[in-house]
Amino acid sequence: MKVLLVIIAFFGIAAVDLPDMIRNKQWRNLAIYSAIFLSVFTFGILVASDITVPSPIKAIQVIYRDVLGLSFKAS
């Protein structure tokens, strides 16, 4: 039931947002929007299916700490 509600919600969001982008031929915006939309939709389905999803904050921490060499320490 929760999965169906997620699908309906995302279908409604897409029905509102996509026609204007297609009509105005905003292909770059549409590609970026679609990539983000599909990833969030996937996470939404996984969460609604009661599948444990790792926190994206952990991946962000790895990027800024290990890859970029940044650290945020309280002063």
Rosetta blueprint (number, residue, H / E / L):
1 M L
2 K H
3 V H
4 L H
5 L H
6 V H
7 I H
8 I H
9 A H
10 F H
11 F H
12 G H
13 I H
14 A H
15 A H
16 V H
17 D H
18 L H
19 P H
20 D H
21 M H
22 I H
23 R H
24 N L
25 K L
26 Q L
27 W H
28 R H
29 N H
30 L H
31 A H
32 I H
33 Y H
34 S H
35 A H
36 I H
37 F H
38 L H
39 S H
40 V H
41 F H
42 T H
43 F H
44 G H
45 I H
46 L H
47 V H
48 A H
49 S L
50 D L
51 I L
52 T L
53 V L
54 P L
55 S L
56 P H
57 I H
58 K H
59 A H
60 I H
61 Q H
62 V H
63 I H
64 Y H
65 R H
66 D H
67 V H
68 L L
69 G L
70 L L
71 S L
72 F L
73 K L
74 A L
75 S L
